[in-house]
Amino acid sequence: MSAFFRWLRHNSEHYLLVAAHQKLAKTQGSPAPRPPKGLKEVFWLKIFAPTYSLLPWPLRNKIMKAMPGSHRKTWAPPPRLQGPAV
């Protein structure tokens, strides 16, 4: 996986998690994480996270599948059955 996609995945996961914490804290009346500081955090929390949440799942899924990364790995097929277990 290239450095760019690794960076993009790391940042998107982190800031989507922070945005989810903010939303949960607001609905539960709990203390929220600190507000965003700097342009980087403002972009990820005020622009990226809300935009991402508005995208329909089929589009999000298509974007994720188009990017290289561990989310494209699939489970190994189950082993073949070789008679009764007992």
N, CA, C and O atoms as a CHARMM CRD file, in Angstrom:
* protein
*
  344
    1    1 MET  N      0.86600  -1.16600   0.00000 PROA 1      0.00000
    2    1 MET  CA     0.00000   0.00000   0.00000 PROA 1      0.00000
    3    1 MET  C      0.91400   1.23000   0.00000 PROA 1      0.00000
    4    1 MET  O      1.88700   1.29400   0.75100 PROA 1      0.00000
    5    2 SER  N      0.58800   2.18800  -0.84100 PROA 2      0.00000
    6    2 SER  CA     1.43300   3.37500  -0.94400 PROA 2      0.00000
    7    2 SER  C      1.30800   4.24500   0.30000 PROA 2      0.00000
    8    2 SER  O      0.35500   4.13400   1.07100 PROA 2      0.00000
    9    3 ALA  N      2.28200   5.09900   0.46800 PROA 3      0.00000
   10    3 ALA  CA     2.31700   5.98100   1.64100 PROA 3      0.00000
   11    3 ALA  C      1.09600   6.91400   1.65800 PROA 3      0.00000
   12    3 ALA  O      0.55400   7.20500   2.72400 PROA 3      0.00000
   13    4 PHE  N      0.67100   7.37500   0.49100 PROA 4      0.00000
   14    4 PHE  CA    -0.48300   8.28000   0.44700 PROA 4      0.00000
   15    4 PHE  C     -1.74900   7.59200   0.95300 PROA 4      0.00000
   16    4 PHE  O     -2.47700   8.15500   1.77100 PROA 4      0.00000
   17    5 PHE  N     -2.01100   6.38200   0.47100 PROA 5      0.00000
   18    5 PHE  CA    -3.22400   5.68800   0.89300 PROA 5      0.00000
   19    5 PHE  C     -3.16300   5.30100   2.36800 PROA 5      0.00000
   20    5 PHE  O     -4.18500   5.29000   3.05500 PROA 5      0.00000
   21    6 ARG  N     -1.96100   4.98300   2.85300 PROA 6      0.00000
   22    6 ARG  CA    -1.79500   4.68600   4.27000 PROA 6      0.00000
   23    6 ARG  C     -2.12700   5.94000   5.10300 PROA 6      0.00000
   24    6 ARG  O     -2.83200   5.86500   6.10900 PROA 6      0.00000
   25    7 TRP  N     -1.60300   7.08400   4.65700 PROA 7      0.00000
   26    7 TRP  CA    -1.86400   8.35700   5.34100 PROA 7      0.00000
   27    7 TRP  C     -3.36000   8.69000   5.30300 PROA 7      0.00000
   28    7 TRP  O     -3.94300   9.07000   6.31800 PROA 7      0.00000
   29    8 LEU  N     -3.96700   8.54500   4.13400 PROA 8      0.00000
   30    8 LEU  CA    -5.38500   8.84700   3.96600 PROA 8      0.00000
   31    8 LEU  C     -6.23900   7.95000   4.85000 PROA 8      0.00000
   32    8 LEU  O     -7.16800   8.42100   5.50700 PROA 8      0.00000
   33    9 ARG  N     -5.92900   6.67400   4.86600 PROA 9      0.00000
   34    9 ARG  CA    -6.70500   5.74300   5.68600 PROA 9      0.00000
   35    9 ARG  C     -6.53900   6.05000   7.17200 PROA 9      0.00000
   36    9 ARG  O     -7.51400   6.05900   7.92300 PROA 9      0.00000
   37   10 HSD  N     -5.30100   6.30100   7.59000 PROA 10     0.00000
   38   10 HSD  CA    -5.04400   6.61200   9.00200 PROA 10     0.00000
   39   10 HSD  C     -5.82100   7.85100   9.44500 PROA 10     0.00000
   40   10 HSD  O     -6.49700   7.83000  10.47300 PROA 10     0.00000
   41   11 ASN  N     -5.72300   8.91900   8.67300 PROA 11     0.00000
   42   11 ASN  CA    -6.40900  10.16300   9.03200 PROA 11     0.00000
   43   11 ASN  C     -7.92100  10.02400   8.97900 PROA 11     0.00000
   44   11 ASN  O     -8.61800  10.50200   9.87400 PROA 11     0.00000
   45   12 SER  N     -8.43400   9.38000   7.94400 PROA 12     0.00000
   46   12 SER  CA    -9.89100   9.25800   7.83800 PROA 12     0.00000
   47   12 SER  C    -10.44100   8.41000   8.98400 PROA 12     0.00000
   48   12 SER  O    -11.47000   8.75900   9.56300 PROA 12     0.00000
   49   13 GLU  N     -9.78000   7.31000   9.31900 PROA 13     0.00000
   50   13 GLU  CA   -10.24200   6.48900  10.44600 PROA 13     0.00000
   51   13 GLU  C    -10.20900   7.28000  11.75000 PROA 13     0.00000
   52   13 GLU  O    -11.16200   7.25200  12.52900 PROA 13     0.00000
   53   14 HSD  N     -9.11000   7.97800  11.97700 PROA 14     0.00000
   54   14 HSD  CA    -8.96300   8.73500  13.22400 PROA 14     0.00000
   55   14 HSD  C    -10.03300   9.81000  13.36300 PROA 14     0.00000
   56   14 HSD  O    -10.71000   9.89100  14.38800 PROA 14     0.00000
   57   15 TYR  N    -10.18400  10.62800  12.34000 PROA 15     0.00000
   58   15 TYR  CA   -11.11300  11.75200  12.45000 PROA 15     0.00000
   59   15 TYR  C    -12.57400  11.32200  12.35900 PROA 15     0.00000
   60   15 TYR  O    -13.44000  11.98900  12.92400 PROA 15     0.00000
   61   16 LEU  N    -12.86800  10.22900  11.66400 PROA 16     0.00000
   62   16 LEU  CA   -14.23700   9.70800  11.70400 PROA 16     0.00000
   63   16 LEU  C    -14.56700   9.19100  13.10100 PROA 16     0.00000
   64   16 LEU  O    -15.70300   9.31300  13.55800 PROA 16     0.00000
   65   17 LEU  N    -13.58300   8.61700  13.77300 PROA 17     0.00000
   66   17 LEU  CA   -13.78700   8.16300  15.15000 PROA 17     0.00000
   67   17 LEU  C    -13.99100   9.34700  16.09100 PROA 17     0.00000
   68   17 LEU  O    -14.87000   9.30600  16.95100 PROA 17     0.00000
   69   18 VAL  N    -13.19400  10.39400  15.93900 PROA 18     0.00000
   70   18 VAL  CA   -13.36700  11.59600  16.76300 PROA 18     0.00000
   71   18 VAL  C    -14.74200  12.21400  16.51600 PROA 18     0.00000
   72   18 VAL  O    -15.41900  12.62300  17.45900 PROA 18     0.00000
   73   19 ALA  N    -15.15400  12.28100  15.24800 PROA 19     0.00000
   74   19 ALA  CA   -16.47500  12.83700  14.92600 PROA 19     0.00000
   75   19 ALA  C    -17.58300  11.99100  15.55100 PROA 19     0.00000
   76   19 ALA  O    -18.57700  12.53000  16.03700 PROA 19     0.00000
   77   20 ALA  N    -17.41500  10.66900  15.53900 PROA 20     0.00000
   78   20 ALA  CA   -18.40800   9.78800  16.16900 PROA 20     0.00000
   79   20 ALA  C    -18.44700  10.03200  17.67300 PROA 20     0.00000
   80   20 ALA  O    -19.52300  10.02600  18.27000 PROA 20     0.00000
   81   21 HSD  N    -17.28900  10.24500  18.29400 PROA 21     0.00000
   82   21 HSD  CA   -17.24300  10.55100  19.72800 PROA 21     0.00000
   83   21 HSD  C    -17.97000  11.86100  20.01900 PROA 21     0.00000
   84   21 HSD  O    -18.71400  11.96200  20.99500 PROA 21     0.00000
   85   22 GLN  N    -17.75100  12.86000  19.17000 PROA 22     0.00000
   86   22 GLN  CA   -18.43400  14.14100  19.35600 PROA 22     0.00000
   87   22 GLN  C    -19.94600  13.97400  19.26300 PROA 22     0.00000
   88   22 GLN  O    -20.68900  14.51500  20.08300 PROA 22     0.00000
   89   23 LYS  N    -20.39000  13.23400  18.27800 PROA 23     0.00000
   90   23 LYS  CA   -21.82500  13.02200  18.08400 PROA 23     0.00000
   91   23 LYS  C    -22.42500  12.24900  19.25500 PROA 23     0.00000
   92   23 LYS  O    -23.49900  12.60000  19.74400 PROA 23     0.00000
   93   24 LEU  N    -21.74900  11.21500  19.70000 PROA 24     0.00000
   94   24 LEU  CA   -22.22700  10.41900  20.82200 PROA 24     0.00000
   95   24 LEU  C    -22.26000  11.24400  22.10700 PROA 24     0.00000
   96   24 LEU  O    -23.21300  11.15100  22.88000 PROA 24     0.00000
   97   25 ALA  N    -21.23400  12.04200  22.33500 PROA 25     0.00000
   98   25 ALA  CA   -21.20200  12.88300  23.52900 PROA 25     0.00000
   99   25 ALA  C    -22.35300  13.88100  23.51600 PROA 25     0.00000
  100   25 ALA  O    -22.95700  14.15500  24.55300 PROA 25     0.00000
  101   26 LYS  N    -22.65200  14.41800  22.34600 PROA 26     0.00000
  102   26 LYS  CA   -23.74900  15.38300  22.23400 PROA 26     0.00000
  103   26 LYS  C    -25.09300  14.72300  22.54200 PROA 26     0.00000
  104   26 LYS  O    -25.92000  15.30000  23.24700 PROA 26     0.00000
  105   27 THR  N    -25.31200  13.51400  22.01500 PROA 27     0.00000
  106   27 THR  CA   -26.60300  12.84800  22.23600 PROA 27     0.00000
  107   27 THR  C    -26.74000  12.31000  23.65500 PROA 27     0.00000
  108   27 THR  O    -27.85300  12.21100  24.17300 PROA 27     0.00000
  109   28 GLN  N    -25.61200  11.95900  24.29400 PROA 28     0.00000
  110   28 GLN  CA   -25.65100  11.38700  25.63500 PROA 28     0.00000
  111   28 GLN  C    -25.43700  12.41500  26.73300 PROA 28     0.00000
  112   28 GLN  O    -25.55600  12.09000  27.91500 PROA 28     0.00000
  113   29 GLY  N    -25.12200  13.65900  26.36000 PROA 29     0.00000
  114   29 GLY  CA   -24.86800  14.69200  27.34800 PROA 29     0.00000
  115   29 GLY  C    -23.55000  14.50600  28.08400 PROA 29     0.00000
  116   29 GLY  O    -23.39800  14.96200  29.21700 PROA 29     0.00000
  117   30 SER  N    -22.60700  13.84200  27.44800 PROA 30     0.00000
  118   30 SER  CA   -21.28800  13.60800  28.03400 PROA 30     0.00000
  119   30 SER  C    -20.30800  14.66800  27.55400 PROA 30     0.00000
  120   30 SER  O    -20.57800  15.37100  26.58000 PROA 30     0.00000
  121   31 PRO  N    -19.16200  14.78500  28.23900 PROA 31     0.00000
  122   31 PRO  CA   -18.14000  15.72400  27.75700 PROA 31     0.00000
  123   31 PRO  C    -17.62600  15.29300  26.37900 PROA 31     0.00000
  124   31 PRO  O    -17.32800  14.12000  26.15200 PROA 31     0.00000
  125   32 ALA  N    -17.53300  16.23300  25.49400 PROA 32     0.00000
  126   32 ALA  CA   -17.06900  15.96000  24.12800 PROA 32     0.00000
  127   32 ALA  C    -15.55400  16.07700  24.05500 PROA 32     0.00000
  128   32 ALA  O    -14.93400  16.70800  24.91000 PROA 32     0.00000
  129   33 PRO  N    -14.95100  15.46300  23.02300 PROA 33     0.00000
  130   33 PRO  CA   -13.51700  15.69000  22.80000 PROA 33     0.00000
  131   33 PRO  C    -13.26900  17.17000  22.56000 PROA 33     0.00000
  132   33 PRO  O    -14.19000  17.92200  22.24000 PROA 33     0.00000
  133   34 ARG  N    -12.02700  17.57700  22.71600 PROA 34     0.00000
  134   34 ARG  CA   -11.71000  18.99900  22.52700 PROA 34     0.00000
  135   34 ARG  C    -12.07300  19.43900  21.11300 PROA 34     0.00000
  136   34 ARG  O    -12.07200  18.62200  20.19200 PROA 34     0.00000
  137   35 PRO  N    -12.38100  20.71800  20.93300 PROA 35     0.00000
  138   35 PRO  CA   -12.71900  21.20700  19.58500 PROA 35     0.00000
  139   35 PRO  C    -11.49400  21.15200  18.66700 PROA 35     0.00000
  140   35 PRO  O    -10.35900  21.13100  19.14400 PROA 35     0.00000
  141   36 PRO  N    -11.72400  21.12900  17.35700 PROA 36     0.00000
  142   36 PRO  CA   -10.59300  21.05200  16.42400 PROA 36     0.00000
  143   36 PRO  C     -9.68700  22.27200  16.51900 PROA 36     0.00000
  144   36 PRO  O    -10.14400  23.40200  16.69100 PROA 36     0.00000
  145   37 LYS  N     -8.38800  22.00800  16.40200 PROA 37     0.00000
  146   37 LYS  CA    -7.38700  23.07600  16.40400 PROA 37     0.00000
  147   37 LYS  C     -6.60900  23.00000  15.09900 PROA 37     0.00000
  148   37 LYS  O     -6.16100  21.92400  14.69900 PROA 37     0.00000
  149   38 GLY  N     -6.45100  24.11200  14.45100 PROA 38     0.00000
  150   38 GLY  CA    -5.67800  24.15800  13.21600 PROA 38     0.00000
  151   38 GLY  C     -6.49800  23.76700  12.00500 PROA 38     0.00000
  152   38 GLY  O     -7.56800  23.16900  12.11600 PROA 38     0.00000
  153   39 LEU  N     -5.96600  24.12300  10.84300 PROA 39     0.00000
  154   39 LEU  CA    -6.67300  23.86700   9.58300 PROA 39     0.00000
  155   39 LEU  C     -6.84800  22.38300   9.29900 PROA 39     0.00000
  156   39 LEU  O     -7.87900  21.97100   8.76900 PROA 39     0.00000
  157   40 LYS  N     -5.84800  21.57600   9.64800 PROA 40     0.00000
  158   40 LYS  CA    -5.93400  20.13800   9.38800 PROA 40     0.00000
  159   40 LYS  C     -7.13100  19.53600  10.10700 PROA 40     0.00000
  160   40 LYS  O     -7.93600  18.83800   9.48900 PROA 40     0.00000
  161   41 GLU  N     -7.26100  19.79400  11.40500 PROA 41     0.00000
  162   41 GLU  CA    -8.36900  19.22700  12.17300 PROA 41     0.00000
  163   41 GLU  C     -9.70700  19.81300  11.75700 PROA 41     0.00000
  164   41 GLU  O    -10.71400  19.10600  11.72700 PROA 41     0.00000
  165   42 VAL  N     -9.72500  21.09700  11.43600 PROA 42     0.00000
  166   42 VAL  CA   -10.97000  21.72000  10.97100 PROA 42     0.00000
  167   42 VAL  C    -11.42800  21.05600   9.68200 PROA 42     0.00000
  168   42 VAL  O    -12.61200  20.75700   9.52600 PROA 42     0.00000
  169   43 PHE  N    -10.49800  20.82000   8.75300 PROA 43     0.00000
  170   43 PHE  CA   -10.87300  20.16000   7.50000 PROA 43     0.00000
  171   43 PHE  C    -11.46000  18.78200   7.76900 PROA 43     0.00000
  172   43 PHE  O    -12.55600  18.47100   7.30100 PROA 43     0.00000
  173   44 TRP  N    -10.73400  17.95100   8.52300 PROA 44     0.00000
  174   44 TRP  CA   -11.17200  16.57200   8.74100 PROA 44     0.00000
  175   44 TRP  C    -12.47800  16.48600   9.52300 PROA 44     0.00000
  176   44 TRP  O    -13.31800  15.63500   9.23300 PROA 44     0.00000
  177   45 LEU  N    -12.65800  17.36600  10.52000 PROA 45     0.00000
  178   45 LEU  CA   -13.83800  17.26500  11.38500 PROA 45     0.00000
  179   45 LEU  C    -15.03700  18.07900  10.90600 PROA 45     0.00000
  180   45 LEU  O    -16.18100  17.71300  11.17600 PROA 45     0.00000
  181   46 LYS  N    -14.78900  19.15800  10.21100 PROA 46     0.00000
  182   46 LYS  CA   -15.90400  20.02200   9.78300 PROA 46     0.00000
  183   46 LYS  C    -16.28300  19.85100   8.31700 PROA 46     0.00000
  184   46 LYS  O    -17.38400  20.22400   7.91200 PROA 46     0.00000
  185   47 ILE  N    -15.37800  19.28900   7.52000 PROA 47     0.00000
  186   47 ILE  CA   -15.66500  19.11600   6.08900 PROA 47     0.00000
  187   47 ILE  C    -15.70500  17.63100   5.71500 PROA 47     0.00000
  188   47 ILE  O    -16.71100  17.14900   5.19600 PROA 47     0.00000
  189   48 PHE  N    -14.60500  16.90300   5.98100 PROA 48     0.00000
  190   48 PHE  CA   -14.52700  15.50400   5.56300 PROA 48     0.00000
  191   48 PHE  C    -15.56200  14.62200   6.25900 PROA 48     0.00000
  192   48 PHE  O    -16.33900  13.94000   5.59100 PROA 48     0.00000
  193   49 ALA  N    -15.58100  14.62700   7.58800 PROA 49     0.00000
  194   49 ALA  CA   -16.47100  13.71500   8.32800 PROA 49     0.00000
  195   49 ALA  C    -17.95000  13.95200   7.99100 PROA 49     0.00000
  196   49 ALA  O    -18.66200  12.98200   7.73000 PROA 49     0.00000
  197   50 PRO  N    -18.44200  15.20000   7.98500 PROA 50     0.00000
  198   50 PRO  CA   -19.85600  15.38400   7.61400 PROA 50     0.00000
  199   50 PRO  C    -20.15300  14.98600   6.16400 PROA 50     0.00000
  200   50 PRO  O    -21.20500  14.41400   5.87800 PROA 50     0.00000
  201   51 THR  N    -19.23100  15.28700   5.25900 PROA 51     0.00000
  202   51 THR  CA   -19.43500  14.91900   3.85500 PROA 51     0.00000
  203   51 THR  C    -19.46600  13.40700   3.71400 PROA 51     0.00000
  204   51 THR  O    -20.32100  12.86500   3.01400 PROA 51     0.00000
  205   52 TYR  N    -18.54400  12.72600   4.37100 PROA 52     0.00000
  206   52 TYR  CA   -18.48300  11.26200   4.32000 PROA 52     0.00000
  207   52 TYR  C    -19.77400  10.65400   4.85000 PROA 52     0.00000
  208   52 TYR  O    -20.28500   9.68700   4.28500 PROA 52     0.00000
  209   53 SER  N    -20.29900  11.21100   5.92300 PROA 53     0.00000
  210   53 SER  CA   -21.52000  10.63700   6.50200 PROA 53     0.00000
  211   53 SER  C    -22.74100  10.85100   5.60800 PROA 53     0.00000
  212   53 SER  O    -23.72500  10.12300   5.73000 PROA 53     0.00000
  213   54 LEU  N    -22.69300  11.82900   4.72100 PROA 54     0.00000
  214   54 LEU  CA   -23.80900  12.07800   3.80600 PROA 54     0.00000
  215   54 LEU  C    -23.79900  11.16300   2.58600 PROA 54     0.00000
  216   54 LEU  O    -24.82400  10.99500   1.92500 PROA 54     0.00000
  217   55 LEU  N    -22.64000  10.57000   2.28800 PROA 55     0.00000
  218   55 LEU  CA   -22.54800   9.70100   1.11000 PROA 55     0.00000
  219   55 LEU  C    -23.35000   8.42300   1.33400 PROA 55     0.00000
  220   55 LEU  O    -23.30600   7.85900   2.42700 PROA 55     0.00000
  221   56 PRO  N    -24.06800   7.96100   0.34200 PROA 56     0.00000
  222   56 PRO  CA   -24.79100   6.69100   0.49200 PROA 56     0.00000
  223   56 PRO  C    -23.79600   5.53100   0.56900 PROA 56     0.00000
  224   56 PRO  O    -22.70800   5.58400  -0.00500 PROA 56     0.00000
  225   57 TRP  N    -24.19600   4.48400   1.29200 PROA 57     0.00000
  226   57 TRP  CA   -23.30100   3.35300   1.49900 PROA 57     0.00000
  227   57 TRP  C    -22.75600   2.76100   0.20200 PROA 57     0.00000
  228   57 TRP  O    -21.56000   2.47300   0.15300 PROA 57     0.00000
  229   58 PRO  N    -23.54200   2.56100  -0.84300 PROA 58     0.00000
  230   58 PRO  CA   -22.96800   1.97400  -2.06500 PROA 58     0.00000
  231   58 PRO  C    -21.79100   2.79800  -2.62200 PROA 58     0.00000
  232   58 PRO  O    -20.81700   2.23100  -3.11900 PROA 58     0.00000
  233   59 LEU  N    -21.88500   4.11900  -2.53900 PROA 59     0.00000
  234   59 LEU  CA   -20.79700   4.95900  -3.03000 PROA 59     0.00000
  235   59 LEU  C    -19.57300   4.84500  -2.11600 PROA 59     0.00000
  236   59 LEU  O    -18.44900   4.73500  -2.60500 PROA 59     0.00000
  237   60 ARG  N    -19.78000   4.87100  -0.80200 PROA 60     0.00000
  238   60 ARG  CA   -18.66100   4.71000   0.14100 PROA 60     0.00000
  239   60 ARG  C    -17.97400   3.37000  -0.08600 PROA 60     0.00000
  240   60 ARG  O    -16.74600   3.28800  -0.10300 PROA 60     0.00000
  241   61 ASN  N    -18.75900   2.33800  -0.25600 PROA 61     0.00000
  242   61 ASN  CA   -18.21300   1.00200  -0.47000 PROA 61     0.00000
  243   61 ASN  C    -17.39400   0.95200  -1.76000 PROA 61     0.00000
  244   61 ASN  O    -16.31700   0.35700  -1.79200 PROA 61     0.00000
  245   62 LYS  N    -17.89800   1.56600  -2.80300 PROA 62     0.00000
  246   62 LYS  CA   -17.18100   1.58400  -4.07900 PROA 62     0.00000
  247   62 LYS  C    -15.84800   2.32100  -3.95100 PROA 62     0.00000
  248   62 LYS  O    -14.84000   1.88400  -4.50700 PROA 62     0.00000
  249   63 ILE  N    -15.83900   3.42700  -3.22600 PROA 63     0.00000
  250   63 ILE  CA   -14.60500   4.19000  -3.01700 PROA 63     0.00000
  251   63 ILE  C    -13.59300   3.34600  -2.24000 PROA 63     0.00000
  252   63 ILE  O    -12.41900   3.28400  -2.60600 PROA 63     0.00000
  253   64 MET  N    -14.05300   2.69500  -1.16500 PROA 64     0.00000
  254   64 MET  CA   -13.13900   1.87300  -0.36800 PROA 64     0.00000
  255   64 MET  C    -12.55700   0.72500  -1.18000 PROA 64     0.00000
  256   64 MET  O    -11.37200   0.41600  -1.05400 PROA 64     0.00000
  257   65 LYS  N    -13.37200   0.09600  -2.00500 PROA 65     0.00000
  258   65 LYS  CA   -12.87900  -1.02000  -2.80700 PROA 65     0.00000
  259   65 LYS  C    -11.89100  -0.56300  -3.87200 PROA 65     0.00000
  260   65 LYS  O    -11.03000  -1.33800  -4.29000 PROA 65     0.00000
  261   66 ALA  N    -12.00500   0.68600  -4.31600 PROA 66     0.00000
  262   66 ALA  CA   -11.09700   1.19800  -5.33900 PROA 66     0.00000
  263   66 ALA  C     -9.72000   1.52200  -4.77000 PROA 66     0.00000
  264   66 ALA  O     -8.74200   1.57700  -5.51500 PROA 66     0.00000
  265   67 MET  N     -9.63300   1.73600  -3.46400 PROA 67     0.00000
  266   67 MET  CA    -8.36200   2.08400  -2.83000 PROA 67     0.00000
  267   67 MET  C     -7.66000   0.82000  -2.34400 PROA 67     0.00000
  268   67 MET  O     -8.30600  -0.10400  -1.84800 PROA 67     0.00000
  269   68 PRO  N     -6.34000   0.78200  -2.48800 PROA 68     0.00000
  270   68 PRO  CA    -5.60600  -0.36700  -1.95700 PROA 68     0.00000
  271   68 PRO  C     -5.60600  -0.33600  -0.43200 PROA 68     0.00000
  272   68 PRO  O     -5.64600   0.73500   0.17200 PROA 68     0.00000
  273   69 GLY  N     -5.56100  -1.49900   0.17900 PROA 69     0.00000
  274   69 GLY  CA    -5.51400  -1.55200   1.63200 PROA 69     0.00000
  275   69 GLY  C     -6.04800  -2.85500   2.17600 PROA 69     0.00000
  276   69 GLY  O     -6.52700  -3.70200   1.42300 PROA 69     0.00000
  277   70 SER  N     -5.96600  -3.01400   3.46900 PROA 70     0.00000
  278   70 SER  CA    -6.34000  -4.27900   4.09800 PROA 70     0.00000
  279   70 SER  C     -7.83700  -4.54700   4.01000 PROA 70     0.00000
  280   70 SER  O     -8.25700  -5.69600   4.14900 PROA 70     0.00000
  281   71 HSD  N     -8.65800  -3.51500   3.78300 PROA 71     0.00000
  282   71 HSD  CA   -10.09600  -3.72900   3.68000 PROA 71     0.00000
  283   71 HSD  C    -10.46100  -4.53800   2.43900 PROA 71     0.00000
  284   71 HSD  O    -11.59600  -5.00000   2.32000 PROA 71     0.00000
  285   72 ARG  N     -9.52600  -4.71500   1.52000 PROA 72     0.00000
  286   72 ARG  CA    -9.80700  -5.49000   0.31200 PROA 72     0.00000
  287   72 ARG  C     -9.50700  -6.96500   0.51200 PROA 72     0.00000
  288   72 ARG  O     -9.86200  -7.78300  -0.33700 PROA 72     0.00000
  289   73 LYS  N     -8.86000  -7.32600   1.62000 PROA 73     0.00000
  290   73 LYS  CA    -8.56100  -8.73200   1.87300 PROA 73     0.00000
  291   73 LYS  C     -9.85100  -9.46900   2.19500 PROA 73     0.00000
  292   73 LYS  O    -10.75600  -8.92600   2.82800 PROA 73     0.00000
  293   74 THR  N     -9.91500 -10.69200   1.75600 PROA 74     0.00000
  294   74 THR  CA   -11.10500 -11.48500   2.02600 PROA 74     0.00000
  295   74 THR  C    -10.74200 -12.63700   2.95200 PROA 74     0.00000
  296   74 THR  O     -9.57400 -13.00200   3.08200 PROA 74     0.00000
  297   75 TRP  N    -11.74200 -13.19600   3.58400 PROA 75     0.00000
  298   75 TRP  CA   -11.53400 -14.33300   4.46000 PROA 75     0.00000
  299   75 TRP  C    -11.17600 -15.54700   3.62000 PROA 75     0.00000
  300   75 TRP  O    -11.60700 -15.68000   2.47400 PROA 75     0.00000
  301   76 ALA  N    -10.38400 -16.42700   4.20800 PROA 76     0.00000
  302   76 ALA  CA   -10.06200 -17.68500   3.54200 PROA 76     0.00000
  303   76 ALA  C    -11.32700 -18.54100   3.49400 PROA 76     0.00000
  304   76 ALA  O    -12.14200 -18.48600   4.41400 PROA 76     0.00000
  305   77 PRO  N    -11.49600 -19.31800   2.44800 PROA 77     0.00000
  306   77 PRO  CA   -12.68900 -20.17400   2.39500 PROA 77     0.00000
  307   77 PRO  C    -12.62500 -21.21800   3.50700 PROA 77     0.00000
  308   77 PRO  O    -11.53300 -21.61200   3.91700 PROA 77     0.00000
  309   78 PRO  N    -13.75800 -21.66500   3.99100 PROA 78     0.00000
  310   78 PRO  CA   -13.74300 -22.68000   5.05200 PROA 78     0.00000
  311   78 PRO  C    -13.17100 -23.99000   4.52300 PROA 78     0.00000
  312   78 PRO  O    -13.27500 -24.28500   3.33200 PROA 78     0.00000
  313   79 PRO  N    -12.56700 -24.77200   5.41200 PROA 79     0.00000
  314   79 PRO  CA   -12.03000 -26.04800   4.95100 PROA 79     0.00000
  315   79 PRO  C    -13.14000 -26.97600   4.49100 PROA 79     0.00000
  316   79 PRO  O    -14.28200 -26.86700   4.93700 PROA 79     0.00000
  317   80 ARG  N    -12.79600 -27.88200   3.60200 PROA 80     0.00000
  318   80 ARG  CA   -13.79000 -28.85000   3.09300 PROA 80     0.00000
  319   80 ARG  C    -14.16400 -29.82500   4.19900 PROA 80     0.00000
  320   80 ARG  O    -13.31300 -30.26300   4.97300 PROA 80     0.00000
  321   81 LEU  N    -15.41800 -30.15200   4.26200 PROA 81     0.00000
  322   81 LEU  CA   -15.87800 -31.12800   5.23300 PROA 81     0.00000
  323   81 LEU  C    -15.38600 -32.51600   4.83300 PROA 81     0.00000
  324   81 LEU  O    -15.42500 -32.89100   3.66100 PROA 81     0.00000
  325   82 GLN  N    -14.92200 -33.27400   5.83400 PROA 82     0.00000
  326   82 GLN  CA   -14.39300 -34.59800   5.53500 PROA 82     0.00000
  327   82 GLN  C    -15.08800 -35.65900   6.38300 PROA 82     0.00000
  328   82 GLN  O    -14.43500 -36.46800   7.04100 PROA 82     0.00000
  329   83 GLY  N    -16.37500 -35.64600   6.36100 PROA 83     0.00000
  330   83 GLY  CA   -17.13500 -36.63700   7.11100 PROA 83     0.00000
  331   83 GLY  C    -17.64000 -36.07800   8.42600 PROA 83     0.00000
  332   83 GLY  O    -17.46800 -34.89200   8.70800 PROA 83     0.00000
  333   84 PRO  N    -18.26200 -36.92500   9.23200 PROA 84     0.00000
  334   84 PRO  CA   -18.82800 -36.46800  10.50100 PROA 84     0.00000
  335   84 PRO  C    -17.74200 -36.01500  11.48800 PROA 84     0.00000
  336   84 PRO  O    -16.61900 -36.51900  11.47100 PROA 84     0.00000
  337   85 ALA  N    -18.10000 -35.06000  12.33900 PROA 85     0.00000
  338   85 ALA  CA   -17.14600 -34.53000  13.31500 PROA 85     0.00000
  339   85 ALA  C    -16.90200 -35.50700  14.45500 PROA 85     0.00000
  340   85 ALA  O    -15.85700 -35.45400  15.10300 PROA 85     0.00000
  341   86 VAL  N    -17.85000 -36.39400  14.70300 PROA 86     0.00000
  342   86 VAL  CA   -17.68000 -37.38400  15.79800 PROA 86     0.00000
  343   86 VAL  C    -17.81200 -38.78500  15.28600 PROA 86     0.00000
  344   86 VAL  O    -17.69900 -39.73700  16.05700 PROA 86     0.00000
